[in-house]
Amino acid sequence: MSPGAWEVERVRRNRVLLATITPPDYKISMPWANAVRELQQPEGSDFLKVSGLPFGPARNQAVRTCLDGGYGYLFFLDADTIPPRDILM
């Protein structure tokens, strides 16, 4: 049975774009990398890795990608924060 219009709209509305902005030195910790790998994501969500830009323009790029992609939420995850597995849910 295929999803109805309400189910499709709910998935679209709840999609998360998780933007990780790599520090200028490209260094991240193993605990951070492991935490990102273990994140639970709402259906249809995606990761966006932005690197090689200063933080302001990198965040602006993530916002543009989120708006253009029709995501319901944008979540920034910095390399100095270890998130719980269910933070996106």
Rosetta blueprint (number, residue, H / E / L):
1 M L
2 S L
3 P L
4 G L
5 A H
6 W H
7 E H
8 V H
9 E H
10 R H
11 V H
12 R H
13 R H
14 N H
15 R L
16 V E
17 L E
18 L E
19 A E
20 T E
21 I E
22 T L
23 P L
24 P L
25 D L
26 Y L
27 K L
28 I L
29 S L
30 M H
31 P H
32 W H
33 A H
34 N H
35 A H
36 V H
37 R H
38 E L
39 L L
40 Q L
41 Q L
42 P L
43 E L
44 G L
45 S L
46 D E
47 F E
48 L E
49 K E
50 V E
51 S L
52 G L
53 L L
54 P L
55 F H
56 G H
57 P H
58 A H
59 R H
60 N H
61 Q H
62 A H
63 V H
64 R H
65 T H
66 C H
67 L H
68 D H
69 G H
70 G L
71 Y L
72 G L
73 Y E
74 L E
75 F E
76 F E
77 L E
78 D L
79 A L
80 D L
81 T L
82 I L
83 P L
84 P L
85 R L
86 D L
87 I L
88 L L
89 M L
